[in-house]
Amino acid sequence: MYPAELVAPMKEDLTSRGFKELISADDVDQVLNEDGTTFVVINSVCGCAAANARPAAIMASSNDKLPDNLVTVFAGVDKDAVDQVRKYCLPYPPSSPSMALFKDGTLVHFIERHHIEGRPADMIAENIVAAFNEYC
């Protein structure tokens, strides 16, 4: 587990832009069992989260079409919440950072870490926006 003071600014990158932080398995179940669309960012301390994933999610969140819920969990911190999100993301293996779009509780789009590493944030944002435009 990472110290709270270390990850606070990394969490704030998303929460200050409207992403709701989920910290428990119950939080995850509640939002993913609602009707509608939910975009989940599994946040991380790694460099590709800082340079690529969080900026891409932020860029995509300014799209005209958005999911009903923008949420985030933090790997290495919110263990129960992350583990629960990963159950919903099966059959994809655990990876962080990663991003998932759900519609009516069903996973409809997933971006794994290997799709994030080495790719510019604007390219990842285009991928997310395309999913938003299709499913939201």
C-alpha positions in Angstrom: 0.0 0.0 0.0 1.2 3.5 -0.9 1.1 6.3 1.7 -1.9 8.5 1.4 0.2 11.7 1.1 2.0 10.2 -1.9 -1.1 9.3 -3.9 -3.2 12.3 -2.9 -2.1 14.5 -5.9 -2.5 11.5 -8.3 -6.0 10.9 -7.1 -6.8 14.6 -7.2 -5.8 14.7 -10.9 -9.1 12.9 -11.6 -11.3 13.8 -8.6 -10.8 17.5 -9.2 -12.2 17.0 -12.7 -15.4 15.2 -11.7 -14.3 11.6 -11.2 -15.9 10.0 -8.1 -13.5 8.0 -6.0 -14.6 4.5 -5.0 -12.9 3.1 -2.0 -14.8 -0.1 -1.2 -16.2 -3.1 -2.9 -19.7 -1.9 -2.0 -19.0 1.4 -3.7 -18.1 -0.5 -6.9 -21.1 -2.8 -6.7 -23.4 0.1 -6.2 -22.3 2.1 -9.2 -21.8 -0.8 -11.6 -25.2 -2.3 -10.8 -27.0 0.8 -11.8 -28.6 1.2 -15.2 -26.6 3.5 -17.5 -23.0 3.9 -18.4 -20.0 4.1 -16.1 -16.4 4.8 -17.0 -13.8 3.5 -14.5 -10.2 4.5 -14.4 -8.0 2.1 -12.4 -5.4 4.7 -11.4 -1.7 3.9 -10.5 1.5 5.5 -9.3 3.4 4.5 -12.5 4.7 6.8 -15.1 2.3 5.7 -17.8 -0.6 6.6 -15.5 0.9 10.1 -15.0 1.9 10.7 -18.6 -0.7 8.8 -20.5 -3.7 7.4 -18.6 -4.8 10.3 -16.4 -4.3 12.9 -19.1 -6.3 10.8 -21.6 -9.2 10.3 -19.2 -9.3 14.0 -18.5 -9.2 14.9 -22.2 -12.0 12.3 -22.9 -14.1 13.7 -20.0 -14.6 16.9 -22.0 -16.4 15.0 -24.8 -20.0 16.0 -25.7 -21.2 12.5 -25.0 -20.2 11.2 -21.5 -21.1 8.2 -19.4 -23.5 8.7 -16.5 -20.7 8.0 -14.1 -17.0 8.9 -14.1 -15.3 6.9 -11.3 -11.8 5.9 -10.2 -10.1 3.4 -8.0 -6.5 3.4 -7.1 -4.3 0.3 -7.4 -2.1 -0.3 -4.4 -4.3 1.9 -2.2 -8.0 1.0 -2.5 -7.5 -2.8 -2.5 -11.1 -3.9 -2.0 -12.4 -1.5 -4.6 -9.8 -2.4 -7.2 -10.3 -6.1 -6.6 -14.0 -5.7 -7.1 -13.6 -3.7 -10.3 -11.2 -6.3 -11.6 -13.9 -9.0 -11.1 -16.2 -7.0 -13.3 -13.4 -6.7 -15.9 -12.9 -10.4 -16.4 -11.7 -12.1 -18.6 -9.1 -9.3 -18.8 -6.2 -9.9 -16.5 -5.5 -7.3 -13.8 -3.5 -4.3 -15.0 -3.0 -0.8 -13.8 -3.5 1.7 -15.1 -6.4 0.5 -17.1 -9.8 1.8 -18.1 -13.2 0.2 -18.5 -16.6 1.3 -19.8 -19.7 -0.4 -18.6 -23.2 -0.2 -19.9 -26.0 -1.5 -17.6 -23.4 -3.4 -15.6 -21.8 -5.1 -18.6 -18.2 -4.4 -19.7 -18.4 -3.0 -23.2 -14.9 -1.5 -23.7 -11.6 -2.1 -21.9 -8.1 -0.5 -22.3 -5.3 -2.5 -20.8 -2.0 -1.2 -19.6 -0.2 -2.4 -22.7 -2.6 -0.2 -24.7 -1.5 2.8 -22.5 2.2 2.3 -22.3 4.1 4.2 -24.9 1.1 5.7 -26.5 0.4 9.5 -26.4 -2.5 10.6 -24.2 -4.4 12.1 -27.2 -4.4 8.8 -29.0 -5.8 7.0 -25.9 -8.3 9.8 -25.4 -9.5 9.3 -29.0 -10.1 5.6 -28.2 -12.1 6.5 -25.1 -14.1 9.1 -26.9 -15.0 6.6 -29.6 -16.3 4.3 -27.0 -18.2 7.1 -25.3 -19.8 8.1 -28.6 -20.8 4.5 -29.3 -22.2 3.5 -25.9 -23.2 6.6 -24.1 
